[in-house]
Every structure is written in structure tokens, then in C-alpha cells.
Amino acid sequence: MGQLYCESDGKTVRHEYEIDRIWKLSDELESIEIDIEDIVGLDSVTWFNDSNQATIRSIAHHAKRIMDCDLTYPPILTEDNRVFDGMHRIAKHLMLDKKKIVVKKFLKNPEPDRVIYL
């Protein structure tokens, strides 16, 4: 299994999306420019949690991914502006003090690959 995007209500259900499939589906989407501040999650903890804490090493790992990311690939957003894929590219735009960003956005989210009942 490759990379996953997961969203959950935290109590009863989790939806899992295979990022490889999201990339294929996004090929049909139009690239659009939006205000970077419209992206949901910019002030959320996304890469770290209790089992993957924000150590110097883990922060350096993400900093390298941000520095090395290719901005020619637009981030892919859900219908409500959450990030399916591309948070490192978004972080790089923020570091470059960009106010706008070109993204691919689903008007209606695809069905998840898996629904897991908690």
C-alpha cells in the first residue's frame, strides 16, 4: 500500500484514499489559482503526533522535503479545500511568501478506497 490520505470523525468512521489513485483522478481536473489562505489546515499539526514527535531530526526531514519539492506539480485539494496531496509544496509557497497558489481541486470528492468503522 502506498501513501494514504485519511479523514475521520474521530469516533465512528475513517475514510482512506490511496494517493496514487487521487493523482490519476486529478489528471482530469483543471488547474486553478486560489488564495493560499483558503487552504484548510495551514495552522494544524499534520506531520507530527504522539508516535511521530517533532524532533530536530523529523523537522529536518520535512524541511528537506520542502526545499526539494517540485512546484511544477500543483497540490491536490478536496472539495472543502483540505489537502489530499501537496502539503510540502504548500509549505514552500508559504516560505516564499506567496499569497496565491495554483491547485487542482475536486468539486466533489471521489469515493474513498476504504471506509473503516472504528
C-alpha positions, 0 to 999 in steps of 0.5 A: 500500500502506498501513501494514504490520505485519511479523514475521520470523525474521530469516533465512528468512521475513517475514510482512506484514499490511496494517493496514487489513485487521487493523482490519476483522478486529478489528471482530469481536473483543471488547474486553478489559482486560489488564495493560499489562505483558503487552504484548510489546515495551514495552522494544524499539526499534520506531520507530527503526533504522539508516535511521530514527535517533532524532533530536530531530526523529523523537522529536518526531514520535512524541511528537506522535503520542502526545499526539494519539492517540485512546484511544477506539480500543483497540490491536490485539494478536496472539495472543502479545500483540505489537502489530499496531496501537496502539503510540502509544496504548500509549505514552500509557497508559504516560505516564499511568501506567496499569497496565491497558489495554483491547485487542482481541486475536486468539486466533489470528492471521489469515493474513498478506497476504504471506509473503516468503522472504528 
